[in-house]
Amino acid sequence: MPPLHILWHDDHLVAVYKPAGWLVHRTGLDAGETRFVMQTLRDQMGRHVFPVHRLDKGTCGVLVMALHADAARALSQAFEHHAVRKRYLALVRGWMPEHAEVDHALRPDDAPADAPAQPAQTRMLCLARLALPEVSDPRFPGTRASLVQAEPLTGRRHQIRRHLKHLAHPIIGDATHGKGPLNRWWASRLGLQRLWLHAWRLEVPHPVTGTRLVFDSGLDLARPSAPGAPAGADDIAHWQALWQGLPWAEVARITP
C-alpha cells in the first residue's frame, strides 16, 4: 500500500491527500475494507493522529488531522463554529446556473422521521458546462453536465451531495443521491466508476497560533500529474482526463 501524500504538517496538525475509496477510520459498515487514513497515517508518522472532520469514502482530496488532544479540540471547535472554509469540485448532471445559494435544512440520514431538520447552506458556482450529442437518457437528444465549485457553509453529513440532488443536479457517480442509469452511462463513457466529488481546498485556523492555513489538494485541471506520484495520483489523473478529454465551455475562471 503506497504512503499517503502529506501536504503539510507541524507538531500540531497534518494535512493529507485522501484518495477515493479510503475510509477515514475503521467502521462496522465496511467490515471488508482495508484502507484507513487514520491507521496508515499513524504508522507512517509514528505517532497518534486525531480526526477532526471527515470525507466520504468516495470523496478524494484535502483532509486535516490533529496530532494531539488539545489541537483536536481546537480544530473540532473551528469546524463546529464554521471558522473553516471548504471548497469542493463536483461533476453534476445538466447545466447548473452560474450561481446558486442553497438554504435547505437536512435531517441526518439515520435520524427518525420525526427528527427536526438542521439548517444547511451551500454556495455553488458553475465553472464549466458540457453538451454531448450522445444520448444518456431517451427523453433527451443529448447529454449535459456541469463542473461545479461547492462551498458548504455548514457541515451536515452528505450536505453537498444532498443539496445538489435538491437542485436536480445530482453528482455523477453518487449511488445514494444520484441517478443509477445516468451513473452507469457515465461510468461506461469515461471508463471508470467513481464518485465525482473532490475536496479541492481547505482553510483552517491553526489550533495554537490562530494563523489562517490554506491547504490545496494539488489538482490543476490543465497540468498533467508528475510520474511516480504518491497515493492520490490516480484521482488527480481522473479529473485531468475528465477536463482535457471532453469539450468543456468555461463559465468562470477555474482556479482552486
DRENRODREN-425490 format. One record per residue: residue number from 0; residue in three letters; x, y, z of N, C-alpha, C, O in turn. Coordinates in steps of 0.001 Angstrom, whole numbers. Last residue first. Layout:
BEGIN
REC     i    aa       n.x       n.y       n.z      ca.x      ca.y      ca.z       c.x       c.y       c.z       o.x       o.y       o.z
REC   NUM   ALA         X         Y         Z         X         Y         Z         X         Y         Z         X         Y         Z
...
! end
This chain:
BEGIN
REC     i    aa       n.x       n.y       n.z      ca.x      ca.y      ca.z       c.x       c.y       c.z       o.x       o.y       o.z
REC   255   PRO     -8211     26697     -8049     -8576     26173     -6731     -8492     27255     -5668     -8766     26992     -4497
REC   254   THR     -9796     28079    -10873     -8607     28067    -10015     -9025     27557     -8659    -10083     27936     -8156
REC   253   ILE    -11286     28817    -13665    -11110     27623    -12843     -9756     27688    -12134     -8715     27392    -12720
REC   252   ARG    -13616     31379    -14201    -12213     31007    -14190    -11994     29854    -13204    -12451     29904    -12063
REC   251   ALA    -16750     30193    -15517    -15969     31012    -14589    -14533     30527    -14622    -14262     29396    -15025
REC   250   VAL    -17350     28703    -17758    -18296     29726    -17324    -17617     30706    -16381    -17876     31908    -16435
REC   249   GLU    -15921     27001    -20515    -15771     27618    -19189    -16833     28693    -18965    -17160     29473    -19859
REC   248   ALA    -16977     24127    -21952    -17025     25571    -22162    -16978     26237    -20783    -17890     26058    -19976
REC   247   TRP    -15423     21029    -22873    -15997     21925    -21886    -15985     23381    -22363    -15084     23800    -23090
REC   246   PRO    -15303     18354    -24416    -15386     19744    -24923    -16085     20694    -23951    -17218     21109    -24193
REC   245   LEU    -12894     16165    -22806    -14254     16499    -23196    -14342     17981    -23567    -13542     18782    -23085
REC   244   GLY    -10358     15711    -21801    -10863     14807    -22831    -12255     15121    -23333    -12762     14415    -24205
REC   243   GLN     -9672     17462    -19780     -8949     17577    -21037     -9559     16743    -22161     -9320     17018    -23337
REC   242   TRP    -11394     16724    -17639    -11352     18088    -18150    -10762     18159    -19550    -11301     18850    -20415
REC   241   LEU    -10873     13992    -17323    -12248     14466    -17485    -12266     15848    -18129    -13047     16111    -19042
REC   240   ALA     -8144     14048    -16874     -8641     13418    -18092    -10077     13852    -18374    -10454     14054    -19528
REC   239   GLN     -8135     15301    -14368     -7485     15959    -15503     -7969     15374    -16824     -8183     16109    -17788
REC   238   TRP     -9469     13375    -12836    -10060     14700    -13010     -9441     15439    -14197    -10144     16123    -14941
REC   237   HIS     -7634     11226    -13047     -9026     11071    -13479     -9664     12430    -13754    -10320     12618    -14778
REC   236   ALA     -5314     12289    -11884     -5308     11945    -13313     -6729     11787    -13845     -7005     12174    -14980
REC   235   ILE     -6186     12493     -9238     -5798     13702     -9973     -5853     13440    -11471     -6368     14255    -12236
REC   234   ASP     -6548      9742     -8691     -7661     10688     -8614     -7366     11937     -9433     -8196     12382    -10225
REC   233   ASP     -3924      8789     -8942     -4961      8310     -9847     -6154      9253     -9857     -6712      9535    -10917
REC   232   ALA     -2610     10030     -6808     -2272     10425     -8174     -3322      9962     -9171     -3592     10660    -10148
REC   231   GLY     -3182      8959     -4387     -3993     10096     -4807     -3713     10508     -6233     -4491     11259     -6821
REC   230   ALA        44      8158     -3282     -1382      7843     -3226     -2198      9093     -3516     -1937     10158     -2957
REC   229   PRO      2552      9950     -5311      2075      9073     -4249       581      8803     -4335       -74      9162     -5315
REC   228   ALA      3891      9744     -8702      3296     10485     -7599      2715      9520     -6574      2410      8378     -6919
REC   227   GLY      5112      8856    -11021      5608      8353     -9746      5039      9074     -8542      5631      9030     -7464
REC   226   PRO      4921     11884    -12946      5015     10431    -12837      5554     10019    -11469      6341     10735    -10849
REC   225   ALA      2659     14543    -12168      4041     14084    -12270      4075     12565    -12155      3336     11999    -11349
REC   224   SER      -276     15192    -14123       364     14773    -12883      1799     14344    -13151      2115     13843    -14230
REC   223   PRO      -702     18039    -16325      -616     16605    -16063        76     16314    -14738       914     17092    -14283
REC   222   ARG     -2822     20804    -15886     -1437     20336    -15803     -1394     18848    -15497     -1985     18416    -14508
REC   221   ALA     -5415     21673    -15796     -4693     21874    -17045     -3293     21280    -17046     -2637     21251    -18087
REC   220   LEU     -6373     21239    -13240     -7010     20535    -14349     -6207     20621    -15646     -6308     19739    -16498
REC   219   ASP     -4635     20528    -10537     -4640     21562    -11567     -5155     20883    -12829     -4466     20053    -13420
REC   218   LEU     -4718     19598     -7273     -5365     19365     -8561     -5320     20626     -9415     -5893     21656     -9059
REC   217   GLY     -3759     20082     -4769     -2769     19915     -5836     -3378     19653     -7194     -2651     19499     -8176
REC   216   SER     -5362     20712     -2648     -5207     19294     -2981     -4117     19041     -4019     -3611     17925     -4137
REC   215   ASP     -4215     23072      -282     -4691     22830     -1634     -4418     21377     -1993     -3348     20858     -1675
REC   214   PHE     -4810     24880      2600     -4308     23624      2054     -5014     23339       729     -6242     23364       639
REC   213   VAL     -3960     27550      4534     -4676     27195      3313     -4026     25947      2725     -2840     25952      2392
REC   212   LEU     -4443     28931      7743     -3701     27994      6909     -4565     27604      5716     -5761     27355      5866
REC   211   ARG     -4185     31723      9762     -5000     31079      8730     -4115     30212      7841     -3150     30700      7254
REC   210   THR     -3240     31376     13155     -2891     31792     11795     -3732     31026     10784     -3961     29826     10934
REC   209   GLY     -3597     30368     15669     -4733     31026     15044     -4461     31514     13639     -5370     32023     12984
REC   208   THR     -1707     28919     17060     -1423     30327     16776     -2624     31091     16234     -2672     32318     16323
REC   207   VAL     -3064     26409     17445     -2289     27046     18513     -2131     28539     18268     -2389     29344     19163
REC   206   PRO     -4465     25555     15189     -5039     25301     16518     -4295     25958     17670     -4839     26058     18770
REC   205   HIS     -4941     27856     12542     -4007     26986     13245     -4491     26792     14680     -4889     27761     15328
REC   204   PRO     -8021     27771     10796     -7132     28487     11706     -6213     27495     12410     -6650     26422     12825
REC   203   VAL     -8172     26627      7361     -8454     26430      8790     -7560     27343      9618     -6450     27662      9193
REC   202   GLU     -9375     25805      4230     -8741     26871      5005     -9156     26709      6464    -10347     26658      6772
REC   201   LEU     -9001     23673      1518     -9469     23787      2896     -8669     24871      3606     -7438     24859      3587
REC   200   ARG     -9981     22467     -1695     -9229     23420      -871     -9860     23531       514    -11081     23489       664
REC   199   TRP    -11238     20156     -2767    -10227     20891     -3521     -9356     21773     -2634     -8137     21821     -2802
REC   198   ALA    -12448     17178     -2699    -12199     18224     -1697    -10978     19024     -2148     -9837     18616     -1936
REC   197   HIS    -14594     16115     -5213    -13189     16302     -4850    -13064     17456     -3862    -13510     18570     -4137
REC   196   LEU    -16593     13774     -6787    -16581     14837     -5779    -15176     14912     -5199    -14628     13907     -4748
REC   195   TRP    -17794     11559     -8375    -17066     12719     -8899    -17213     13914     -7954    -17859     14912     -8272
REC   194   LEU    -17275      8280     -7541    -17998      9479     -7132    -17182     10687     -7579    -16016     10826     -7209
REC   193   ARG    -16876      5991    -10316    -16426      6653     -9096    -17379      7796     -8766    -18179      8221     -9599
REC   192   GLN    -15811      3887    -12799    -16957      4186    -11931    -16437      4783    -10634    -15646      4155     -9930
REC   191   LEU    -14548      4400    -16095    -14357      4144    -14673    -15600      4566    -13907    -16332      5470    -14309
REC   190   GLY    -14987      5169    -18699    -14150      4003    -18458    -13819      3760    -16998    -12906      2994    -16690
REC   189   LEU    -16688      7113    -19516    -15382      7541    -19021    -14442      6376    -18731    -13242      6573    -18540
REC   188   ARG    -18942      5642    -20348    -18382      6686    -21228    -16960      7050    -20820    -16111      7275    -21682
REC   187   SER    -19508      4029    -18136    -19136      3408    -19407    -18442      4405    -20322    -17471      4063    -20996
REC   186   ALA    -20109      6030    -16299    -19043      5075    -15993    -18567      4385    -17263    -17369      4177    -17451
REC   185   TRP    -22298      7240    -17557    -21043      7984    -17442    -19879      7049    -17118    -18771      7256    -17615
REC   184   TRP    -24154      5132    -17288    -23799      5657    -18620    -22462      6390    -18559    -21597      6184    -19411
REC   183   ARG    -24327      4844    -14536    -23782      3737    -15329    -23376      4214    -16719    -22372      3758    -17267
REC   182   ASN    -25499      7294    -13859    -24183      6937    -13322    -23540      5836    -14153    -22345      5889    -14441
REC   181   LEU    -27945      7006    -15182    -27001      8034    -15624    -25595      7748    -15104    -24613      7937    -15823
REC   180   PRO    -29109      4884    -13693    -28845      4732    -15131    -27844      5765    -15656    -26991      5437    -16481
REC   179   GLY    -29080      6129    -10952    -28361      4917    -11321    -28094      4769    -12809    -26943      4545    -13184
REC   178   LYS    -28542      9311     -9866    -29401      8541    -10765    -28617      7338    -11288    -27612      7500    -11981
REC   177   GLY    -27820     10060     -6375    -27813     10314     -7806    -28775      9423     -8566    -29702      8852     -7992
REC   176   HIS    -27548      9367     -3760    -28368     10536     -4048    -28451     10860     -5539    -29091     11840     -5921
REC   175   THR    -26064      6930     -3840    -27124      7150     -2859    -28076      8257     -3275    -29292      8101     -3155
REC   174   ALA    -24112      6988     -5773    -25016      5844     -5765    -26203      6055     -4834    -27245      5425     -5015
REC   173   ASP    -22846      9285     -7740    -23398      9234     -6388    -24467      8144     -6358    -25580      8337     -6848
REC   172   GLY    -22022      9589    -10337    -21380      8552     -9546    -21884      8455     -8123    -21398      7619     -7360
REC   171   ILE    -22530     13039    -10464    -22325     11819    -11238    -21551     10823    -10370    -20550     11177     -9747
REC   170   ILE    -24738     14643     -8270    -23351     14361     -8627    -23285     13048     -9389    -23912     12062     -9001
REC   169   PRO    -27788     16161     -9517    -27030     15235     -8663    -25614     15005     -9181    -25336     15154    -10371
REC   168   HIS    -29546     18541     -9786    -28246     18392    -10449    -27378     17434     -9627    -26345     17841     -9096
REC   167   ALA    -31778     19268     -8386    -31960     18411     -9566    -30699     18350    -10417    -30771     18134    -11627
REC   166   LEU    -31285     20462     -5999    -31324     21347     -7170    -31609     20595     -8467    -31675     21206     -9534
REC   165   HIS    -31119     18218     -4398    -32238     19139     -4187    -32411     20092     -5372    -33528     20482     -5711
REC   164   LYS    -28643     17250     -5234    -29855     16490     -5571    -31086     17393     -5443    -31989     17340     -6279
REC   163   LEU    -27120     19219     -4005    -27130     19139     -5472    -28301     18292     -5959    -28889     18593     -6998
REC   162   HIS    -27659     18604     -1334    -28083     19899     -1869    -28079     19901     -3395    -28946     20520     -4012
REC   161   ARG    -26514     16071     -1107    -27957     16216      -928    -28469     17557     -1466    -29580     17635     -1991
REC   160   ARG    -23800     16606     -1561    -24496     15620     -2371    -26011     15812     -2293    -26705     15722     -3306
REC   159   ILE    -23278     18448       481    -23133     18845      -921    -23922     17901     -1813    -24632     18342     -2717
REC   158   GLN    -23860     16851      2842    -24550     18104      2537    -24470     18469      1065    -25494     18772       453
REC   157   HIS    -23149     14525      4123    -23578     14435      2728    -24231     15729      2245    -25064     15704      1338
REC   156   ARG    -23835     16053      7214    -23355     14877      6507    -23981     14795      5115    -25188     14974      4953
REC   155   ARG    -23202     19586      7476    -24071     18425      7612    -23542     17259      6777    -22882     17462      5758
REC   154   GLY    -21916     22157      8071    -21214     20891      7949    -22079     19671      8155    -21720     18795      8942
REC   153   THR    -22231     25196      6134    -22474     24404      7333    -21888     23016      7077    -21414     22738      5975
REC   152   LEU    -21392     26013      3735    -21276     26993      4810    -21623     26382      6166    -21348     26969      7212
REC   151   PRO    -19656     24467      1145    -20623     24289      2235    -20360     25298      3349    -19238     25415      3842
REC   150   GLU    -19261     25220     -2017    -18697     25684      -757    -19747     25531       340    -20638     26371       459
REC   149   ALA    -18438     23834     -5100    -19404     23864     -3999    -18698     24254     -2719    -17660     23689     -2375
REC   148   GLN    -18160     24308     -8470    -17457     24515     -7206    -18519     24674     -6123    -19389     25539     -6216
REC   147   VAL    -18854     22045    -11082    -19359     22978    -10085    -18389     23080     -8923    -17861     22074     -8447
REC   146   LEU    -19356     21316    -14388    -18361     21283    -13320    -18717     22400    -12352    -18863     23556    -12748
REC   145   SER    -22172     19654    -15858    -21500     20865    -15383    -20404     20500    -14397    -20504     19513    -13667
REC   144   ALA    -23768     18277    -18798    -23146     18161    -17479    -22487     19488    -17131    -22272     20336    -17997
REC   143   ARG    -26016     16609    -21035    -25413     17828    -20499    -24829     17561    -19112    -25334     16729    -18358
REC   142   THR    -26608     14822    -23959    -26245     14749    -22536    -25559     16035    -22118    -24626     16493    -22777
REC   141   GLY    -29479     14643    -26182    -28051     14664    -25864    -27852     14610    -24365    -28790     14385    -23601
REC   140   PRO    -32224     14507    -26412    -31412     14187    -27590    -29909     14160    -27326    -29145     13697    -28173
REC   139   PHE    -34074     12782    -23811    -33344     13956    -24287    -32446     13571    -25461    -31953     12445    -25517
REC   138   ARG    -35183     10443    -23015    -36077     11612    -23032    -35418     12830    -23662    -36095     13797    -24011
REC   137   PRO    -33221      8516    -22811    -34028      8568    -24044    -34989      9739    -24114    -35557     10004    -25174
REC   136   ASP    -30128      9511    -21749    -31499      9377    -21279    -32398      9508    -22511    -32338     10530    -23196
REC   135   SER    -27838      9792    -23154    -27740      9042    -21901    -29114      8767    -21301    -29256      7895    -20445
REC   134   VAL    -26678     10161    -26348    -27899     10061    -25553    -27651      9195    -24321    -27301      8020    -24432
REC   133   GLU    -24342     12588    -27540    -24656     11209    -27173    -25840     11176    -26206    -25983     12054    -25354
REC   132   PRO    -23479     15144    -27947    -24572     14671    -28807    -25019     13249    -28473    -25979     12754    -29064
REC   131   LEU    -22961     17032    -24943    -22540     15931    -25806    -23720     15500    -26680    -24855     15490    -26204
REC   130   ALA    -21919     19875    -23391    -23042     19305    -24131    -22495     18255    -25090    -21665     18559    -25947
REC   129   LEU    -20969     21416    -20341    -20652     20455    -21387    -21938     19997    -22055    -22937     19754    -21379
REC   128   ARG    -19501     24126    -18490    -20639     23321    -18937    -20233     22495    -20152    -19296     22826    -20878
REC   127   ALA    -17894     25310    -15475    -17886     24957    -16897    -19106     24103    -17208    -19670     23448    -16332
REC   126   LEU    -18507     26315    -12919    -17215     26608    -13534    -17208     26356    -15030    -16584     27106    -15780
REC   125   CYS    -20945     27629    -10895    -20735     26808    -12087    -19441     27243    -12767    -19296     28405    -13146
REC   124   LEU    -20983     27557     -7477    -20505     28340     -8609    -20271     27390     -9770    -19488     26448     -9653
REC   123   MET    -22899     27625     -4457    -22481     26931     -5678    -22040     27929     -6744    -22632     28997     -6901
REC   122   ARG    -22988     27269      -994    -22833     28223     -2088    -22256     27474     -3298    -21249     26776     -3179
REC   121   THR    -25286     25958      1327    -24170     25701       421    -24178     26752      -681    -25227     27085     -1232
REC   120   GLN    -26578     25292      4557    -26413     26236      3451    -25167     25878      2641    -24126     25537      3203
REC   119   ALA    -28899     24104      6865    -27773     23764      5995    -27749     24720      4814    -28765     24935      4153
REC   118   PRO    -30397     23290     10005    -30084     24287      8974    -28847     23878      8168    -27873     23370      8724
REC   117   GLN    -31909     20048     10317    -30907     21008     10765    -30605     22009      9652    -30558     21632      8481
REC   116   ALA    -35158     18798     11177    -34109     19049     10186    -33175     20133     10705    -33594     21027     11441
REC   115   PRO    -36046     16730     13958    -36032     18033     13285    -34892     18129     12270    -33802     17601     12490
REC   114   ALA    -37530     13495     13510    -36421     14315     13999    -36401     15650     13261    -36704     15701     12069
REC   113   ASP    -39380     11755     12533    -39900     12932     13214    -38792     13822     13789    -39083     14798     14480
REC   112   ALA    -37911      9658     11447    -38671     10524     10537    -39167     11793     11205    -39361     12807     10534
REC   111   PRO    -34638      9439     13004    -36040      9039     12827    -36804     10082     12023    -36394     11240     11931
REC   110   ALA    -31513      9519     11144    -32417     10056     12170    -33835      9533     11949    -34200      9215     10817
REC   109   ASP    -29619      8927      9292    -30018      7843     10178    -30977      8312     11282    -31222      7582     12242
REC   108   ASP    -29215     11347      7924    -29668     10166      7195    -30233      9095      8112    -31208      8428      7765
REC   107   PRO    -30513     14314      9517    -29484     13278      9403    -30037     12008      8772    -31176     11623      9035
REC   106   ARG    -32209     16634      7467    -32323     15712      8600    -31222     14670      8447    -31010     14178      7339
REC   105   LEU    -31530     19925      6474    -31338     18498      6244    -31498     17727      7542    -30981     18127      8584
REC   104   ALA    -32714     22892      4825    -32418     22130      6041    -32389     20632      5744    -33118     20138      4884
REC   103   HIS    -31302     24873      2539    -32257     23767      2609    -31877     22884      3787    -30848     22208      3760
REC   102   ASP    -30260     27053       618    -30581     27114      2041    -31705     26102      2255    -32888     26429      2166
REC   101   VAL    -27938     27635     -1815    -28899     26649     -1345    -29046     26785       168    -28072     26649       908
REC   100   GLU    -27372     29694     -4365    -27264     29682     -2907    -28348     28747     -2393    -29538     29035     -2521
REC    99   ALA    -25607     29688     -7389    -26755     29182     -6642    -26432     29220     -5154    -25344     28824     -4737
REC    98   HIS    -24631     30822    -10619    -24519     30906     -9160    -25775     30311     -8541    -26867     30417     -9099
REC    97   GLU    -25193     29876    -13182    -23852     30385    -12868    -23618     30436    -11365    -22524     30125    -10894
REC    96   PRO    -27005     26727    -13079    -26925     28193    -13217    -25543     28667    -12790    -24811     27942    -12116
REC    95   MET    -25895     23690    -14698    -26152     24466    -13487    -26230     25950    -13830    -25584     26392    -14780
REC    94   TRP    -27072     21430    -16869    -26410     22727    -16844    -26851     23499    -15600    -28007     23902    -15468
REC    93   GLY    -26644     17895    -15970    -27312     19073    -16501    -26481     20337    -16426    -25335     20320    -15978
REC    92   ARG    -25088     16436    -13125    -25997     16312    -14255    -26535     17676    -14672    -26845     18513    -13824
REC    91   VAL    -21675     17263    -12216    -23099     17081    -11960    -23887     16979    -13251    -23425     17377    -14321
REC    90   LEU    -18731     17016    -10490    -19305     16818    -11819    -20767     16474    -11623    -21085     15501    -10939
REC    89   ALA    -17226     19295     -8206    -18170     18220     -8482    -18563     18218     -9953    -18709     19269    -10577
REC    88   LEU    -14988     20344     -5731    -15255     20291     -7161    -16162     19098     -7417    -15908     18006     -6908
REC    87   TYR    -15136     22449     -2812    -15161     21152     -3481    -15390     21347     -4978    -15910     22371     -5421
REC    86   ARG    -13834     24163       -62    -14273     24239     -1453    -14090     22889     -2132    -13031     22268     -2039
REC    85   LYS    -14323     25531      3121    -14114     24323      2327    -14646     24551       916    -15751     25060       723
REC    84   ARG    -13097     27204      5872    -13678     27389      4543    -13308     26182      3696    -12131     25845      3562
REC    83   VAL    -13946     27509      9362    -13163     26936      8269    -13861     27263      6954    -15055     27560      6924
REC    82   ALA    -15594     28209     11350    -14418     29052     11171    -13482     28492     10108    -12348     28953      9972
REC    81   HIS    -17934     27014     12307    -17866     27477     10917    -16721     28465     10687    -16857     29428      9932
REC    80   HIS    -17879     25782     14723    -18277     27193     14703    -18116     27828     13325    -18157     29052     13197
REC    79   GLU    -16937     23226     14102    -18270     23372     14685    -18782     24800     14575    -19975     25019     14361
REC    78   PHE    -14338     23769     13223    -15326     23207     12294    -16739     23426     12816    -17638     23774     12051
REC    77   ALA    -13299     24772     15624    -13269     25608     14419    -14272     25091     13390    -14975     25878     12757
REC    76   GLN    -13590     22582     17301    -14390     23776     17574    -14425     24701     16366    -15441     25342     16100
REC    75   SER    -11676     20917     16135    -13082     20500     16140    -13997     21691     16399    -15060     21802     15788
REC    74   LEU     -9363     22389     16718     -9791     22233     15329    -11249     21805     15246    -11983     22277     14378
REC    73   ALA     -9307     22182     19530     -9340     23493     18875     -9841     23387     17432    -10647     24203     16987
REC    72   ARG     -9197     19392     19918    -10304     20182     20467    -10432     21517     19743    -11534     21933     19386
REC    71   ALA     -6783     18795     18613     -8029     18191     18151     -9233     18988     18655    -10178     19230     17905
REC    70   ALA     -4955     20123     20191     -5152     20573     18808     -6458     20018     18256     -7160     20703     17512
REC    69   ASP     -5199     18548     22483     -5541     19973     22538     -5793     20532     21138     -6723     21311     20925
REC    68   ALA     -4301     15991     21566     -5684     16190     22006     -6089     17663     22037     -7211     17997     21657
REC    67   HIS     -2389     16068     18487     -2517     15877     19936     -3913     16335     20351     -4618     16986     19580
REC    66   LEU     -2642     16329     15794     -1557     15468     16270     -1491     15380     17791      -627     14688     18331
REC    65   ALA     -5525     16254     13613     -4736     16827     14697     -3693     15811     15161     -3837     14606     14954
REC    64   MET     -5923     16358     10068     -5997     15646     11335     -5108     16340     12353     -4083     16932     12012
REC    63   VAL     -7668     17067      7046     -6812     17534      8138     -7026     16666      9367     -8153     16281      9679
REC    62   LEU     -7666     16456      3599     -8172     16025      4901     -7171     16463      5962     -5967     16258      5806
REC    61   VAL     -8398     17018       217     -7724     17503      1426     -8444     17039      2689     -9655     17204      2833
REC    60   GLY     -9340     14109     -1763     -8878     15475     -1571     -8333     15752      -184     -7865     14847       507
REC    59   CYS    -12362     12275     -2637    -10916     12419     -2523    -10575     13870     -2214    -11411     14758     -2380
REC    58   THR    -15087     10242     -1705    -14573     11595     -1937    -13062     11621     -1741    -12548     11048      -781
REC    57   GLY    -15978      7750      -943    -15769      8004     -2363    -15165      9346     -2690    -14765      9582     -3830
REC    56   LYS    -16188      8012      1873    -15280      7032      1282    -14971      7361      -181    -13821      7259      -607
REC    55   ASP    -16339     11483      2853    -16948     10212      2495    -15917      9306      1827    -14913      9771      1289
REC    54   LEU    -14316     12916      5366    -14701     12893      3966    -15319     11530      3698    -14873     10527      4255
REC    53   ARG    -14439     14775      8448    -14447     13543      7670    -14721     13839      6204    -15284     14877      5855
REC    52   HIS    -12531     16108     11205    -13639     16180     10248    -13543     14932      9388    -12647     14112      9589
REC    51   VAL    -10695     15242     12979    -11452     16432     13367    -12569     16744     12371    -13452     17551     12660
REC    50   PRO     -8864     12472     14346     -9747     13015     13304    -10518     14226     13824    -10947     14240     14978
REC    49   PHE     -5545     12371     15343     -6903     12578     15835     -7773     13138     14703     -7444     14187     14151
REC    48   VAL     -2796     10053     15667     -3472     11147     14973     -4931     11172     15407     -5493     10146     15789
REC    47   HIS       337      9116     17162     -1122      9063     17132     -1666     10263     16367     -1088     11349     16402
REC    46   ARG      3172      8257     15111      2537      8927     16236      1032      8877     16069       519      8628     14979
REC    45   GLY      4477      7576     12756      4980      7053     14012      4416      7760     15228      5082      7860     16259
REC    44   MET      3666      8190     10237      4290      9261     11002      4884      8777     12320      5693      9472     12935
REC    43   GLN      2668      5707      9370      3579      6462      8511      4348      7522      9301      5538      7732      9067
REC    42   ASP       886      4942     11331      2070      4118     11082      3120      4887     10284      4320      4727     10508
REC    41   ARG      -959      7078     11043      -315      6800     12336       969      5994     12135      2012      6324     12700
REC    40   LEU     -1772      6709      8414     -1033      7911      8771      -321      7749     10112       797      8235     10288
REC    39   THR     -3123      4263      8620     -1979      4406      7715     -1122      5602      8101       106      5517      8114
REC    38   GLN     -5145      4875     10478     -4158      3854     10792     -2913      3979      9916     -1790      3823     10395
REC    37   MET     -6536      7016      9107     -6004      7153     10467     -4893      6152     10750     -3817      6533     11211
REC    36   VAL     -7314      5969      6565     -6369      7080      6670     -5743      7129      8057     -4525      7270      8170
REC    35   PHE     -7442      2644      5575     -7921      3627      6543     -6876      4717      6694     -5699      4436      6921
REC    34   ARG     -8301       -87      3813     -7568      1174      3670     -8194      2243      4556     -9318      2688      4323
REC    33   THR     -9875     -2322      3899     -8527     -2435      4482     -7754     -1129      4455     -6660     -1055      5013
REC    32   GLU    -13224     -3548      4353    -12282     -2533      3874    -10944     -2649      4603    -10892     -3027      5773
REC    31   GLY    -15174     -5234      5320    -14161     -5806      4446    -13114     -4819      3963    -12200     -5205      3234
REC    30   ALA    -16914     -3649      6805    -16092     -4630      7513    -14980     -5204      6647    -13947     -5621      7171
REC    29   ASP    -18225     -1031      6869    -17356     -1511      5792    -16379     -2519      6373    -15174     -2277      6427
REC    28   LEU    -19563      -556      9209    -20340      -537      7976    -19544     -1054      6790    -20133     -1476      5795
REC    27   GLY    -17846      -354     11326    -18511     -1627     11126    -19309     -1699      9841    -19696     -2787      9417
REC    26   THR    -14814      1304     10555    -16233      1353     10847    -16838        -9     10562    -16393      -725      9665
REC    25   ARG    -11771      3151     10862    -12490      1880     10827    -13956      2077     11207    -14291      2900     12059
REC    24   HIS    -11545      6275      9043    -11225      5389     10166    -12075      4131     10055    -12995      4065      9239
REC    23   VAL    -11857      7193      6425    -11064      7985      7365    -10642      7122      8549     -9506      7222      9013
REC    22   LEU    -11403      4906      3697    -12173      5381      4836    -11271      6218      5738    -10065      5982      5809
REC    21   TRP    -10809      5298       212    -10265      5119      1564    -11289      5620      2578    -11958      6629      2352
REC    20   GLY    -11974      6010     -2167    -12030      4609     -1787    -11463      4306      -416    -11609      3189        82
REC    19   ALA     -9690      8548     -3138    -11026      7971     -3223    -10957      6491     -2867     -9999      5803     -3222
REC    18   PRO     -7137      9579      -769     -7573      9021     -2056     -9020      8550     -1996     -9518      8193      -928
REC    17   LYS     -6481     12533       840     -7207     11274       994     -7629     10756      -370     -8400     11417     -1065
REC    16   TYR     -3585     14145      1580     -4485     13884       457     -5145     12534       710     -4465     11511       787
REC    15   VAL     -3378     15924      4733     -3025     14853      3803     -3997     14847      2636     -5070     15449      2685
REC    14   ALA     -2002     17869      7240     -2945     17867      6126     -2471     16824      5123     -1312     16830      4709
REC    13   VAL     -1703     17860     10744     -1202     17357      9469     -2334     17428      8451     -3478     17092      8755
REC    12   LEU      -698     19665     13727     -1679     19134     12772      -978     18665     11516       172     19015     11251
REC    11   HIS      1473     20086     15459       104     20177     15960      -942     19592     15018     -1964     19077     15471
REC    10   ASP      3991     20291     14467      3828     19467     15660      2379     19366     16137      2085     18654     17098
REC     9   ASP      3061     20166     11016      3958     20672     12046      3723     19802     13278      3288     18660     13132
REC     8   HIS      2625     19638      7459      2444     19273      8860      3407     20057      9731      4431     20551      9261
REC     7   TRP      1157     19015      4261      1804     19946      5200      1638     19387      6597       636     18738      6897
REC     6   LEU       472     16831      2659       513     18158      2053      1276     19154      2926      1962     20035      2409
REC     5   ILE      1441     13603      2225      1316     14639      3246      1502     15999      2586      2558     16286      2022
REC     4   HIS       -33     10921       809       672     12142       434       396     13211      1487      -737     13672      1630
REC     3   LEU       515      7706      2237      -352      8856      1984       507     10073      1660      1618     10228      2168
REC     2   PRO      2323      5087       541      2133      6037      1642      1153      7129      1246       986      7434        66
REC     1   PRO       684      2183      -947      1544      3367     -1015      1316      4283       177       237      4266       769
REC     0   MET       854     -1195         0         0         0         0       890      1246         0      1767      1366       856
! end
